[in-house]
Amino acid sequence: MCGIFGIYNHPEASNHTYLGLYALQHRGQESAGIVSSDGGHLHHYRQMGLVAEVFSREVLKKLPGKSAIGHVRYSTSGSSELKNAQPFVVDYAKGMMAISHNGNLTNAFLIKSELESKGSIFQSNMDSEVIVHLIARAKERTFIERVVHALKQVEGAYSLLLLTEKEMVAARDPFGFRPLVLGALKNSPVVASETCAFDLIGAKFIREIEPGELLLINEEGVHSFKPFPTKPHHQCIFEFIYFARPDSFIFNHNVYEVRKSLGIQLARESPAKVDMVVPIPDSGFPATLGYAFESNLPLELGMIRNHYVGRTFIEPEQRIRHFGVKIKLNPVRELLKGKRIVIVDDSIVRATTSRKIVKMFRNVGTKEIHVRISSPPITDPCFFGIDTPSKKELIASTHTVKEIQRFINANSLNYLSLEGLKNCVKGEEENFCYACFTGEYPYPFQMKFD
Ligand code: AMP
């Protein structure tokens, strides 16, 4: 779970990268970083924290040059600390290079131990650093050839950006797990995880970078390469369910439309006899709208979110009380008393959220609480860039739906079926990865477990 952004040949490169990352903040809130190129040298700044906390006008002034790449991080590989923040920068025999990577490599630990046995020294415990080492060791003449040489050795999920003093490379793995889009700000090429980053800076969306495609961006323009054998596509369906922003266009669809159709499908599969549908802000909103629309039920804002809760909130005194989800969400008491409601959320991971939310509704006298989930049960961990916990922590891997319903204390619980999910991307269902719901991973691999 990370967001990446890059811009080539623009006088305000680092300022636009800052804005691009700001729009991609939902993809990672642990750390943020920007690397810029002034044509002869790379300048970088990375810190733990949100984009707006990490960068000030003064910091951005120290990132000069006409090209820049940036990264927001939510760790899925490597621990949450500054040495693992990206973009990752190195100075090697052939110059400088920086990388911003979204996704997880499944053979990184094998390559890493092989390289270490040959004397390589790693600065971080991120899988992305493996790519940098492979590029640095490659004997090929040009940068793009060295990148291809490196990427041919790695397996797994990567949407990435590389920056040197003079060039930028964008690449998406042959399975296409993570999104990556190409745009233009006047004559300057821009690349981002999602199109919402283009909207903020006023860039035009050109197209998605294809699975297995590399773009070399330099003074002569944008050149496309497809050096890998074609593989079946396995785009991450969870980007549609939860992760991407609803205003983005990725994987050939607007995320909002897909998410709303999940709610419509869910209403067809699992209707409920209730007085109203109540959305849980914010991630469940589009699916809830779809559910209410299809069931012809009133939609009421029965749960209100405090939008000013940041990560910096410190509970005044543990002994006063433990706030938990209450600090963020509060039900509208008068609306709910004695009522039967349906709540729709996008997913259940450990079920702690749904359990707390149902309890809050019960506490204000809601008569019946029916829970609908706009994805199938998550039974298996993701190894391709979504931060899901190990199998034993995923409640649906060890409990039946009825048991989960009892655990969260709901009057009924229904998930969207896998067929229903596929129906929402009809005609393209073969292009997506459903491994977190099926345990059927796109290819065999051996993972190192910490
Ligand atoms: P849980 O309380 O563990 O069941 O988490 C479920 C909630 O977390 C849902 O409301 C989702 O919106 C959200 N969610 C789902 N997947 C993730 C993820 N990978 N990281 C953070 N939040 C998630």
Residues whose N, C-alpha, C, O or C-beta is under 5 A from the ligand:
A	BS01	AMP	Y242 S283 D345 D346 S347 I348 V349 R350 A351 T352 T353 S354 D387 T388
